[in-house]
């Protein structure tokens, strides 16, 4: 088990306030200070410093926080593993983004579970930023994300590479006839996912590279559900940008069409990610490889 003083350190990292940390831990503030001094002496470094009455974590403090968080999350996984040994049922928690969970991974998960009848599976849905938080907190073992993430902070493996396209109803009439570039679409109503979504994050980066942003579109609908966005597109309520896999059936049936632009051609990775340097890394890699078979 992790030393109780490391729990104090992580609580201070979360609150960035010794008094608040003491309240959460139900101990005195001097005890918090004593625990931090012990760790600073143990590691021969300063973990926090004050500047203009504001508490900041040092670079070495950040390193210790990352390592201890990994150890804490591994400890949670160890508890689950031990419970599964005694009960013969292993638990695996996977987080997936909405697009991936609804359109890209269902068949693979079904095959995986059929090959592992003695495993319980928890599937958590969320946008990319939410899944990163769940992973950092040790609430999920793996995440399958579509958006950008700091690759240096996580172990990762590619699941697939998908086309990212502009989409509208096949009969849609553009306000600017025969649009050729992203800039030609500014007068259209844009339908987008919520902030934090991987699908939206990709669009924001594409627009930024062209000196644009979502607010440049005169009209906008923000939706937290991909099914609803597709439904709005089918009713010609605007245009959107998304992974082609999400509208493959509608494109094939001729209900929706791809918006072809001269300055827009994009592919993006769907990646498995997990806690970097976890003692379960080899196990996670094996699971990721099995889930990626025969896509």
N, C-alpha and C positions, 0 to 999 in steps of 0.2 A: 504493500500500500504506500501511497505517497505520504510523505511527512506532513504533519498538520501545518507546519510553517509554510510549506509550498502552497497549501490551500489559502493561507492568508495572503501570500504574494499574488496569487491569481485573482483573488477578490479585490485587492488594491488595483491590479491592472484593469479590472472591469469597472471599478468605481472611480479610479484616479482621485481618491479621497480617503485619507486614513480614518477619519471620523465615520464616514459612511460604511467603510469596510468593517469597522469595529461593530457597528450596529447590526450589519448583516450576519456577522459571525457570532454575535452575542458575547463579545469579549471587550475589554477596555482598550482605549486608544494606545496607552503605553504598551500594552501587550502586542498590539499590531506593530508598533515601532520596534519592539524588541525582536519580533520574528523577522522583520526585514533586515535589521542589523545583523542577526545571526546568519542569514543567507549571504549578506554582503561580505561578512568575514569568511564564511565558508568558501565562497567563490572569488574572494579577493577582488571585488569590484563594486562600483556604485550602481545600484539598480534604479534609483529614482533621484531626481533633483528638483529643487524649487527655483522658479524664476518669476519675479513679479507676483509672488504669492500663489502661483499656479504650479501644480505638480506635473512633472513630465517624466516619462520613462526613458532611460538611457538606451543606447544601442545594445550594450551587453544585456540590459534588462529585457529588451525585445527578443534577443536570442534565447534567454532563459525562459521567457514566456512561451515562445513557440515550442521549445523542447518539452516543457512541463505540460503544455496542452496536449501534445502528442501522447505523452505518457499517461495522462489522465484519461484520454479517449481510448487508448489501448487497454487501460485497466477496466473500463466499462465493457469493452469487447471480451475481455478475459472472463468477467463475471457471467456474461451471456453464454460464452463457450462452456463454462463449467456447468451452468444450469442445463445446457443442451445435452451435455454428456450424461448427467444424472437422469434426464428425461428422454433421452434418445431423439430429441427434436432440436435441430439447430435453427437459430433465428438469423435471418439476413435482412437488413434494412437498406433499401435503395431509394434514392431521391431522383426523380425525373422531371424535366420541364414539361409543360403542357403539350407542346408540339411533339416532342419525342414520345411521351407517354401515350398519346392518343393516336399517333400515326406511324411511328418508326420502330417500336420495340415490343409490341404486344405479342407477336408470334414468337419472338426469340425468348421472351419470358415464359411463355406457355411451354415451349420445348424444354427449357431449362428446368422448370418445375416437374415436368413429366419424368425427367431423368434424376430428380432429387425428391422422391416422395417423402423422405424423412426430414424435410426442411420447411420451416415456416418463413413466409416472406411478407415484409411490410413495404409497401410502395407509397412513398410520400410525393405529392405533387407540389410544385412551387416554381417561381421564376428563378433564374440563375442566381441572383443575389440572395434569395431566401435559402436556396439549397447550399450555397457556400456557408451561410451562417449555421445551418443544421449540421454540416460536416465539421465545422470548427468546434461546435459544441458537443460533438460526439453522439448526436442523436440519430445519425445515419452512418452506415459503413462506407457506402459508395454513392456517387452521384453521376448521372448521365446528363450533361449539359450541352446547350447549343450556343450559348453566348461566350463572350470573352471572359477570361479569368487569369489571375497571376500564375502562370505556369511554374514559376520558381518556388511557389509555396505549396504545390500539390504534386503527388504522384499522378501520372496520367497515361492514358492509352486511347488511341483513336478507335472509335466505333464505326463511323462512316463519314464520307464527305458528300454533302448535299448541295444541289443547286438552289440559289436564292434568287427569286424572280419578282417582277412586278406583275400584278394580277388585276383583272377587271371582268365584268360581265361581257360575254361575247358580243352583245349588241350595244355596248356602251358607246356613247357619243362624246368624244373629247371636246372640251371647250376650245382648245387650240388644235385645229385639225392636223392629223398625221404627226403627232409628237415624236421628236427624234432624240431628245435629251431629257434628263431629269428636270432641268429648268423649265421645259415646256409643260410640265405637269403642275406647276405652282397654283394654277387656278382650280385644280381638281379638289374634291373633298377626299382627304386622306384618312383612312381607317387604320389605326395603329394599336398595338398592345400597350399595356401600362409600363410606366418607368420601372426598371429593374428586370424587365423581360429580355431574354437573349435575342429574340426576334427583333425587338425594338432597338436594342443596343447595336446590332449589326447595321440597321438602317441609319441610325444616328451617325455612325462612323462613316458610312458611305456618303451621306450628305455633307458631313464635315470636310471630307476630302475634295468636295466640289464647291466649297465655300457656302454651303447651305445648312439649314437646320429645319426641324419639323415645323417650327413657328412660321417659316416662310410660306407654307401652304395656307391659303386663305381660310379654308374650312377643315375641320378635323373632328373625328370621332375616336375616342379612346375606349378600348374594350379589353377586359381581362380574360376573355375566353375566345379561343381560336374558332370554335364552332359558330359562335355568334358573328365573328368577323366574316367567315365564309358565307353565312346566311345573309348578311348585309350585302356582300358582293353579288350574290345570286339575285338580289332584289335591286341591283344597280344603284346602291346608295353611295358609291364612291370607288376609289381604287385602294390597293394595299400592296405591301411588299412582304413576302414570306417564303418559307422553304417550299419548294415545288412538291415535295412528298406530301405536304398537307392538303394539296388540292389536286392530287394526281387523278382521282376519279372524275372530278368536275372538268378538268382539262380534257380528259379522254372522251367524256360524254358530250363535249362541246357547249357546256353551260358557261364556263369561264374560259378566258384566254390569257396568254402571257402577253405582257406589254413589252414589245421589243424596242430597246433604246440603244443608240450607238455608244453611249458612255456608261452603260450599265451591263456588266456581266460578272457574276459573283458566285463563288462556291465557298462553303464554310464547313468546318469540322464539327461533328458531334463527338464529344470526348467523355470517356469515363475518367473520374478523378477520385482520389482518396487522400487521406492524411499522409503527408510526406514523412518518410522514415518510420512509418508504422511497422511494428513487429509482424503485422499481418499482411505486409506488402505482397509476398509471394502468393498467399491465398487469394488476395484481391485480383492479382494479375491472372491467376488461373480462372477465376470466375468471369472476369472480363473477356478472356479469350473464348470461353465456352459460350457466353452470351453473343459473341460476335460471329460465331460459326454460321455459315450458310445464310448470310443476310440476303 
